[in-house]
Amino acid sequence: MITNVEIANVFEEMADLLELSGENAFRIRAYRNGAKAIRDHSESIAKLVELDVDLTSIEGIGSTLADKSKVLIQTGRLPQIEKLRQEVPPTLRDIMQVPGMGAKKAMKLFQELGVFDLPSLRAACEAGSVASLKGFGLKTQQSILQNMQIAEKAALRLSIDQADSLVERLRSHMLTCSSVERLDFAGSYRRGKETVGDLDMLIVSRDANAVMDRFAEFAAVQEVLQRGDTKMSVRVTDSFQVDLRVVAAESWGAALQYFTGSKEHNVRVRGLAKSKGMKINEYGVYDVNDDNKILAGADERDVYALIGLPWVPPEMREDRGEFESQHQARFDQLIQLSDIRGDLHMHTTATDGENTIEEMVLAAKQRGLEYIAITDHSKRVSMARGLDESRLLQQWKAIDAINEESDGSFWILKGIECDILENGAMDLSDDCLAQADWVTASIHYGQKQPRDQITQRILNAIENPYVHAISHPTGRLIGRREAYDVDVSVMIDAAKRHHKFLELNAHPARLDLNDLNAMAAIQAGVTIVINTDAHSISNLDLMKFGITQARRAGATVENVLNALPLAQLKRRLAR
């Protein structure tokens, strides 16, 4: 069944292509608003269509988008977008992602210079053609070249949530084939990397042709690149490649291990096997002197056991210490989604969130949480209607009233996401912050300041006695904005020294701290806090991406603040 994210992605693409083709702003805005409404809706749009629910009852979805949603859900296609793709190269959308570029500039480059994708844009810039174009100039050309790397990286990979959505849709599609006996996904997706370059789908079946025929019927397939006896590669929407491999049941574990990677991890695994008189490939583990003597292969755990290793969680297969005994002791203790007891970063309608405090509370309870912190923006974030001290104190008074009516099984922390100002001061007074249960500090402005200056701003916040944590500590947006130039090691040392927490922001556009920085924090003894930064109730489900990132960092329950039960959390914060 097609997901809300996938439907929203189609309408976002429609909006981009309409903007490129010069459509009126009202129609473009309708598609963008509809995409956002669908992406953030807590219920499955496909399920609502199945139940014949009127989609126009959802704020942001008009009759046109409701009709197109039904067509997309029921047929897997949308004729209008297919027509637009023929008229406007979809790769122009990649050009729009270059900072400083927009639809008008992208279309002008296409019409006058034949620029239709990022490689041709780079070539035109390097040839000096862009500088000579009216409305551009040398400065714009230089800026494009400087900013292209971000867009080029983003164009080559799917974000983890996009990959996750595609995986679930592929899984549902393939499991309707009676010839599929077992199915899983390998590669960087299984290892939980924040972006995915392609997908590897493994299937056990005794009828490879039936499986590949069903794969070819997947609605998003744009082109079959290769089809052999047991392997098939296709290109799906946005030129993303998916590889299918049909394997025998007796080779399932070996194939899953082999195709999960990483390359560096597998090199070490093969080396260990060789030292023990064995060899490993995608078909199994064999005696090095007898290719016909298979020692293991059906179960992945047996593959590792034969070379003297415990089963290695896929997220840790990066050759970053997983072969050392002190790390292996943590394998069975890595943090899981079910370990999370609360979420300490979210926004409401008081600023730029889409739901009220009461709605966020209900949604959190439905997800089995014991507590949340309401952390709307402080006043510096004026575009989000950030709270001044008067409005914040009113919100905290309302939270107190809700807590007083509670039976104690669920608690709302009075919080704030307080901006760290460009001069290093906090956006709200200490007298105000002292009344909070939870203060998380963050940078939204002045992100291009020099390394020493931006690091000092964060140190000021860490040293403030009323600040508990630093949110999205490096400020990056994956594929859109590089991290600001902060000295992460200095930040980690300060957090350790002052007993403060560092956030691992679970939003797939951020995942900040990244895995290496989170690993460094944990190894230094800093407790991390995994938060969704939810701006709607549906965003609370982003927690799983933060968990995956934390597992890549080797985090256990002991390393994660919001894995504590409520009573223990209160005692920890009181200290």
Sequence and secondary structure as in RCSB ss.txt:
>XXXX:A:sequence
MITNVEIANVFEEMADLLELSGENAFRIRAYRNGAKAIRDHSESIAKLVELDVDLTSIEGIGSTLADKSKVLIQT
GRLPQIEKLRQEVPPTLRDIMQVPGMGAKKAMKLFQELGVFDLPSLRAACEAGSVASLKGFGLKTQQSILQNMQI
AEKAALRLSIDQADSLVERLRSHMLTCSSVERLDFAGSYRRGKETVGDLDMLIVSRDANAVMDRFAEFAAVQEVL
QRGDTKMSVRVTDSFQVDLRVVAAESWGAALQYFTGSKEHNVRVRGLAKSKGMKINEYGVYDVNDDNKILAGADE
RDVYALIGLPWVPPEMREDRGEFESQHQARFDQLIQLSDIRGDLHMHTTATDGENTIEEMVLAAKQRGLEYIAIT
DHSKRVSMARGLDESRLLQQWKAIDAINEESDGSFWILKGIECDILENGAMDLSDDCLAQADWVTASIHYGQKQP
RDQITQRILNAIENPYVHAISHPTGRLIGRREAYDVDVSVMIDAAKRHHKFLELNAHPARLDLNDLNAMAAIQAG
VTIVINTDAHSISNLDLMKFGITQARRAGATVENVLNALPLAQLKRRLAR
>XXXX:A:secstr
   HHHHHHHHHHHHHHHHHTT  HHHHHHHHHHHHHHHH SS HHHHHHTT  GGGSTT  HHHHHHHHHHHHH
S  HHHHHHHHHS TTHHHHHTSTT  HHHHHHHHHHH   SHHHHHHHHHTTTTTTSTTTHHHHHHHHHHHHHH
HHHHHHSEEHHHHHHHHHHHHHHHTTSTT  EEEE HHHHTT SEES EEEEEE S HHHHHHHHHT TTEEEEE
EE SSEEEEEEGGGEEEEEEEE GGGHHHHHHHHH  HHHHHHHHHHHHHTTEEEETTEEEETTEEEEEEE S H
HHHHHHTT     GGG SSSSTTSHHHHTTGGGB  GGG  EE  B  TTTT SS HHHHHHHHHHTT SEEEE 
 BBTT GGGT B HHHHHHHHHHHHHHHHTS SSSEEEEEEEEEB TTS BSS HHHHTT SEEEEE  S TTS 
HHHHHHHHHHHHHSTT  EESSTT  BTTTB      HHHHHHHHHHTT EEEEE  TTT BS HHHHHHHHHTT
  EEEE  BSSGGGGGGHHHHHHHHHHTT BGGGBGGGS HHHHHHHHH 
